[in-house]
Amino acid sequence: MANHKSALKRAKQNEERKLHNKAVRTRVRSAVKEVRSASPEAAAEALLAAQSTIDRAAKKGVLHRKNASRKISRLHKLVNSKSE
């Protein structure tokens, strides 16, 4: 465990960030699952919500921007194949 005051503060900040990032990643996974399980009619709306969630996670640095882009691209591909 950290001994210095600054190290204790850093450990506390890291724990808070870890919990926040975990919540954001969970939100992203839930949004992706909603798109995958949605009917073809509802998939487009779910896709917009998921895209917004993923973009927000990337903007905050929880996801890498290219990882977010790849997730969105694959969801678009999935929704397009469902609608055909």
N, C-alpha and C positions, 0 to 999 in steps of 0.2 A: 504494500500500500504506500501511497505517496506520503512524504513527510513534510515537505515545504508547503507553505501557504499557497503559493502559485501552482504547485503540482496538485494540491488538493482541489483547487478551483478548476484546473484543467480536467481532472478526472470527473468532476461533477458535470462540467459542460459536455464532455464526451458521452456520458451516460444519457443526458437529456437529448443530445443530438441523435444518439442511437435509437432511443424510443420514438422520437419524431420521425426519423427516416423509416423505421419499421412500420409505423402507421401509414406513411405515404406509400410504401411498397405494397402493403396489404390492399390499400385502396386501388392501386393500379391493377393488381392481380384480380380483384373482384370485378373491376370494370371490364377486363379482358374476358373473364368467364361469362359475364352478362352478354357480351357480343357473340361469343361462341355458341351459347345456348339459346340465343334469341331466334324467333321465327324470321323468315326472310323479310316480312313486312316491318318488324320491329328492329331488325338488325341495323338499319341505317341510322335510326335515332340513338341506339345504344353505341354505335360507332362514334358518333359525334361526341357523346359524353366521355367515352373512353379516350378519344384523341385529346380532349381537353385535359383530362386527368393525367395522361402520360406526358403531355407537353409541360404541364405545371411541375411535374416531378423532375423533368429534365432541366427546367429553368432554375429550380432550387438546388440542382446538383445531386439529387438523390439517384437519378439515372444518368448515364452518359448520353449525350445528345444523339450519338449514332445508334445507341441501343434503343432509345426512344423512337427514333426514325424507323428503325427496322421493325419494331413492334407495330407501329402504326401502318407501315407498308403491308405487313403480313395480314393485319386485320382487314385492310381495304381489299386485299386480294381474296380473302375468305368471304367477305360480304358480297363482292362482285360475283363470285362463283355461286353463292347461295341464290342470288336474284336471277340467275340465268335458267 
